[in-house]
Amino acid sequence: MLAAILATTAAHSLEAVAGKVYRGSDGQTVEVVTLEPRTASEVLIRVRGTDSEDDGIALRATLKKHSRGADYVVRHRGGDYVLLLQRDGRYEAVLPGVQAFPVKFNQEATDKASTAEVLAAHQQQLESGRIAAFQKKAWPHLEKKYTARAGEAVTALNKACGTTVTFTFDWKSFSDEVMAEFDVWAACAPLASRAQARCASVKTVTTLVCRFGPTLGLERGGDTLTFTTTSKGAAEGPAFLDRNLSR
């Protein structure tokens, strides 16, 4: 989470100063934006016009040159991912979930493009968590384990309170560092246990959500109750929830 906050802060200090647009034969667009403060090896890249679920994401990429050409590398699923590559002057884009496709520089599209809009999209996607979700490593075993434990807890809650509540995790808010170092369910469990102790507080709730953040928080939105936990959520969460659930 701290890394995401720092990344967002850093993005707001950047300025888009130049850009190039490449086009694919089926209408795909690849925008490459140079940033200020200028770092020759770092750019923003946005790929649009594909069927990928990641279409339109604007990612910070590192240019890595080698004897065969160059790779524009981003972080995806916890590792390096080549989003755009250049071989012998030819470019090819490789967005997850779709077949790689060749692109060529397009002067007309470059003249019409807005580099500031690409940077704004990058900043918005940082804040929304979309980029964090793209970069985050997959943790299927842990997610399955924590989801099972949440299911057991919410079954007990529904039996005790006569409710039909479900429990979900906002997985994109849990960074790779958090997933690797902390027991996520221990940090989220107070939401289910304290709700069960205060049935009246969840009579109109159908969904409990646990997310990770810098400070403890509790938010009601319609029939959803969202608990923001922290690395100390297991210890500090119960008292915090007891103070706030009845409000």
C-alpha angles and dihedrals in degrees: 000000000000089000090053092050092049091047091052091049091049092049091055089056093056128094126202108231107166141005147185128206124211124193132209125214093252097051098275117150128205116190118195115191127192114217137215124250076057118232112174092211098049130071140150117250127192123183119197139170098052135113092241118123084229093057111139097020112142110214135185108238135190119223112226115187123201140162094279096049130277142308128210102213128198132174116261130166090352097307145070117293126185106226097172128016135188124206122175091339094310121115130212129184121213113191116177115264098020135078116267113260135195120244134191131206112264117200096190093053090045091054091052098042124107112221090185090059091054090051091048090052090051092052093047092049091050090053094046093050095242094122092045089053091051093049097041120107116244113252103183096156095051094041090052092048095048092044090053092051091048089051091055092048095048091048088058090046094051092047092050097042103031091238134133098221124159126202126220136174124223090225096183090064092060107082124211089256092055093046091050099044108032140054097243094193092053088055093048100037096086089070092063097037097048092043088054089052090051104040094168090064092064103036091111096034123104100170132043115195128192121197135167124244145148094269137023114268143167125201132180118206116171107303093343126096115196122196118195108206131188139201086280094045095112091059102031101030099079096057092042092052093046088057095047110031094076094051 
